[in-house]
Amino acid sequence: MKNFIIMASAILLFSACRNNADVLPTASLASVSGIKFSDTTPNPKEGKRVLVISSSPRPGGNTDLLCDEFVRGAQEAGGDVEKVFLADLQLEFLSEDGANKPHDVSRDSDTGRLVDKFLDADVVCLASPTYYMNVNDRMKAFIDATYLAWGDEKMGNKEYYYITACAQNSVETAQWCLNGFRGFVMCMPNPTERGYVTAIALGRPGAVKDTQYMQEAYNLGKSINKR
């Protein structure tokens, strides 16, 4: 009986996060997530606010270098782009107070200000190395912190891109990290996935330089206003 209750609760939680939309054909979670995919923008406005969130453990790491190429492309496409390097911030873990009364928690902190940047963005690029088949700790801390704004209408209607760098020479391993991103995005109101980079076999810092993945990240950034 206990196991049944646990499973039923998990199904209800999953159902609550699903969106009614065309599903993606790629990766295990995407096939059931309900996140719609489009290679063209559903929001063709000028001067889009683009937030790039880099959870690379070091400046100039493989994931961070890919972020810089995405930024370059998005700026050339006319976006108002800001890159946030999570290692520079004092991120707080979601507390019991935050979970019970999220709107009562002060936003006068690095974490709160980052949540506000997220709310103001039209386009969000989530970037994390693949650690243990998932996003890393800094990225997860940001994801959980967005609960402080739960219910705010500005959480909805955003376009999402994903970037991950993986040491293992396996696209399947990197896809697990994408599923980590999608587990968050599927809980947002009316999200649109626009594309991703899965850079593999990059065990050495800076190994991504002069690879095709840099061009892929740049092309993704350039696509923010593609119609």
Secondary structure, DSSP 4 states (H G I P E B T S, - for coil): -HHHHHHHHHHHHHHHH--SSPPPSSSTTHHHH--EE-SS-S---SS-EEEEEE--SSTT-HHHHHHHHHHHHHHHTT-EEEEEEGGGS------HHHHH-GGGS---SHHHHHHHHHHH-SEEEEE---BTTB--HHHHHHHHHGGGGTT-GGGSS-EEEEEEE-SSS-HHHHHHHHHHHHHHHTTSSS-EEEEEEEE-S--STTTTTTSHHHHHHHHHHHGGG--
